[in-house]
Amino acid sequence: MSKRKEQSHRVKVVLQRLREKMNRQMAGSLVACVHCGMCTDSCHYVLANPDDPTYAPAYKADKIRKLFKRHLDWTGRVFPWWVKAEGIYSDEDLEELKDTVFGKCTNCRRCSLNCPMGVDMATFNRMARGLLVSVGIMPEGVAVVSKDQWEIGNQMGVLKEDYLETLEWMSEELRDELGDPQFTIPVDRTDCEIVYAINPREVKYDPRTIADAAKIFYLTGENWTMPSDCWDMTNFGLFSGDDELGGAVARRLYEKVIELRGKKLVMSECGHGYRSTRCEAPNWAQFDVPFEMESSVITMLRYISEGRIRVDKTRNTEPVTFHDSCNNARSCGMFEEPRELLKLVVTDFREMYPNRAENFCCTGGGGAMSMSEYTPRRLKSARIKAEQLRATGAKIVATSCHNCVDGLTDLIRHYELDMEVTQLVNLVANAVIVEKKVAVPAAGPPKPAPLAGKTILVADDEPDQVAWLSTLFADHGAKVVEACDGDQALELARTHKPDLLTLDLAMPGKSAGEVFELIRREPQLADLKVCVISGRPELRKTIYDRSVKPPEGYLDKPVTEERVLRSVRKVLELAHDDGK
Amino acid sequence: MLEALCEQVSVGRGVMRLVRDDITLLDVDAFVYYGRHDLQLGSGFGGAISVRGGRAIQEELDKLAPVETCQVVVTGAGNLKARFIIHAVGPRFNEPETESKLRTTVHRALEAAEAKGVRRIALPPMGAGFYAVPLELCARVMVEVIAAHLRGGTQIEEVTICVVDRREFEAFARQLDGLQPQEPSDR
């Protein structure tokens, strides 16, 4: 008689929780698969890896199904060899499961659409992620982000002072643009029509989207506010499978809106945040939400339709295509609103094929952008998306999701597409007509160049990028020093003592992360400000995971002159062009 | 601003407070950070400690790492208002004997505070949240251990349990409500 295998403690916990988590919906999906293979061609991983059957949705699902059959379903107890019921025993088995459920699926749900049996792969893949997370088995990036969201209240660990400072900075930018010296982004106002919640990526990497939304609210005369805390509308619980995190995060936001007596929660453009907060989290949190919830895409469309803002589409003349976020579109049915909005604010809209519910994932979904160990797989599978994008001939791809912005930016760089990524709020803000009160400046002495007296070290291995940045800074009065690799950047920082280092993340020689940490730890470079300028969002963790003060600025490539100068002025805390 | 949530009970010769706030910003003598075995501060509160407190804290930790479960180490708090940070490495992710290990870890954190002459200390819900210690278990164990400590011979005058949201607040408030006020014991 063969000796019975011993299960590890973690395996026992996972199997116990599997029993607790199992519900009719998941059991239905787990028993219904007939292995017909209809799902296979719908998965971007399979299409990019046609010779590797381990990417097939049915194969991946079987990794979870075998446990269900072995431990919960009667068929597995009676004839396990027939229904392929198999147990797991060791922590290595759990690690192998991790590789599948985190590293080979973005939970995009495209395969479910093509399944004649209605198997919802993403639902039980997410459940399996949650089982592993409960015993501490998860990619490092998932752990970092989850801990930030649990403890700091947002998934990028943005501290309250940085959030409020960014709102003030954007208010300053808008005072000039709107011609209203009194303008300020309202914070914690009570009894407003709209409480506006955002994605922390906007604070950390893309504050212009906050300013663009604020500009639109201002021009409509909306009675709105942003919360001073509990402002994160994203929810990493959707990705990690941790329902407790999902419920806790959403409840904080719901309770904040109630505390402010807001009538409606409007969420900025974030696919998983919208799906979590509006559709899933009331169940996770067991919370009866007493106010309306809306995507900002619908809010903006309503403002234009009601004539509360006027737009001039001739300001956006580049050809634009639209990428449907899986969570917004496939999971929440938001197909037509973004298209209606785009057609109002751009002159040349080009549909991407396939689209709407059939669209392919950006490949950055399901938390994939935080799991750098799977980046090569992700970029290989992104070939399908790259082909879709290229076929449109568009110069701009608009999307309503911050994950998609990062995923698309990364694949556009990898596949060398001539395209930029933007969000709808940026296009609407560019098209909106501002009837500005023009203040006539008094005559005075000529203004000094805005970067005069500053020394900037530009570190980048792309000669074109170095030349472009150097010229831009020099034209605005800075003294510029150039480095083409990590070692040179460190050496020049020590000899020239610049005020600012602009740092590319993918350079030869000493890695950018090492250079950054060495600079941070060197007392004589304590005053050196660092602004990362990178086209590799997956490398952010090489900087931000270090236990040193984070960089003062961060910009995603491609960058514009305006974005670079705005960020550099902010990092150096210089006066703005108008002397404020 | 966060809606004010605060509750307070007298225990022994001390006071146990429950507040919703940012633990790294509290004006106390010491606060507890639920740390990792390698003592890397990492993300979450660890990130806030690194950014607000400065790099000296991690440098001090690097000399003390690694540590075992239930072990506690103390460092300075850099630029933070507190004088000390008590890095307590408790049970995590549903490991065996979570309750007894948590009990030991909380107890050792308080002992480490005593050794440093701390009078006002703050603790987060230890292990709840990311590390998956069930919130109700965490609240029960922490309140029991802290109350027992305050009822014994101690120089600690005030223990603040600092939570991040109403969900955590309610779990601890239920435990505090169940505490019977007692006369201070003779020392």
Interface residues (C-beta under 8 A of the other chain):
Chain A: H9 R10 V13 V133 S134 V135 G136 A143 V144 V145 S146 K147 D148 W150 E151 I152 G153 G157 L159 K160 D188 S228 D229 C230 E244 L245 A248 R251 R252 E255 E259 R520 R521 D545 S547 V548 K549 P550
Chain B: M1 L2 E3 D22 Q40 L41 G42 S43 G44 F45 G46 G47 A48 S50 V51 R52 G54 R55 Q58 R92 F93 N94 E95 P96 P124 G129 F130 A132 V164 D165 R166 R167
